[in-house]
Amino acid sequence: MGRGEQEGHHMSEAADLYVYAVVGDGDYRPTATGIDGAPLQVVDAPSGLRAVVHEHTAGPYEGPDDDVKRWILEHSDAVDDAWQQCGAVLPVSFNVIVHGDQEAGSTPAQQLADWLETNTSLLGPRLEHLEGTTELRVEISLDRAKHVAEDPEVLSLTAEMESRPAGVRRLLSKRLEKMEKDLADRAADGLYPDLRTRLAQHCVDIEEYRRAARDPGLVPVLTAACLVRTAQTEGVGAELTSIQQEHPSLSIRFLGPWPPYSFADMTATEGSMTA
């Protein structure tokens, strides 16, 4: 099969290419469809790397929020198909569209194949590193109300408020709020090192990120994307169950499994596939 072709099908030289993912499996044949049901195809580089694409004759996907959400989900379904079949995938972010280079006389497929070939030494090892892995998202927060419910200082100040006039109660209420916040913040900081260590022992890699609390009553402790051997995902779940049992005031969200979106950084690649 020649560069920029899918077996049994020649791509249109006029059409741009919308890109979903990079894989290294020479036998991969898409079984899903792309955005708005677009047929998926593959572009081959001589090195063996392949890009999953669809032919695209319009501009970027832009529109109402509901449409964008649907397109992103359909994009993810295409990436998931490649991941499930190949075992390793480098997902490409939403709305990456490759154009040809008229000055150089190259088609979009040639432009993309050249980019793959130029970056084989970077993308190839990264695919090997991701072989047989999955991404899990873990969000651990401390429920402030649950944590301080039995604290002696909080109980004492709460009892004192009941016997005080309204004006004093308002002042004490502000003091109570600050006390509860400080207690929860210190507890979250104290829990973090141990929880991160326990989680990391199940991971090939771990990428932390900041987020706003889902609820004003929750104090973030640890939010991380975890790269895990697919066969060891249950170990992460079991560890989080143990953590929850030991610390009932924690709120834990465990999301996935997904393709390794957080671990497919391609910012160090040479050139631009969209030039």
Steps between C-alpha positions, in 0.01 A plus 500: 500500500649835395549808705177686567271218391263262669487156347238492224438874516682805360450825683378805317788738439267799544364410843664607823546238772349515847730309738391284795804306614838348420553123526779259418294193408538421130195272505260751654177551308249741657169345602344822629399813313619853562322829560152511343552143381801582280683186374833454674817438301869467574806682369823296504856621545792285378606449864178313573328775695142567394256785550125442533313763297192588302486706181383850584378771264371756752664721761546428872207359695330801656140549613257477791628336819282192452648441155856547626440254786367241252794551265748459786330177605511370143866597479560306823317195362738491204803526729354226721460269200869539416602451863288187547637336187863612508578496872689828468386832360605864502174696503497825305299789642166607354496710181845424356465527120785442254523705181723442201801717422436653158845656477667166564244318288408256779151367572358493854578126518862562396527788746377277783715202398807724488423630849466144631828400339685805632384426854533122501786507753274683747159347429618139466648469851203685644263244349716221643483663843119515480458142378247316717417801714187693586429838657300528819393829655495522879352789697531491880341774708432551869141561607543791738176447693568130558861563602423763765178343629669341804774758556498616867572865418222511244255329735590739782461813287173371353361441850611847612318663209167356608494705822619829353298795361450525125774761444757291687388188317573668168855576612549151640360354180775668298759373747352150472511510123868599501577231759333232289680616187840503672446154649395353165784669309760368748350153484502501118865611496585229752327224304648590163853345523380158616210484254722597207758235596234231531349591165834535318611148592234367260591737215751505218471879507289755682411852391350737755291799409308769682126538489235697680305305759182346360319619812586786738485248786779289349873570542715353218766258627631335184386518138701291257504320170653156549669295230443141602573160350161387375526177700555698822202735490324297769792566732433873483135442578584276796746757638240776477246278675746449787568873519127574512449250782787648701386860444117519485508878462668471158302531177659291222424497126658231282452552125606300194646287355590725207769521233807681639397856412709658777816309404510553122680833503614579146617856564865401447441380145684662210312697238123526480263240364257782415741722305 
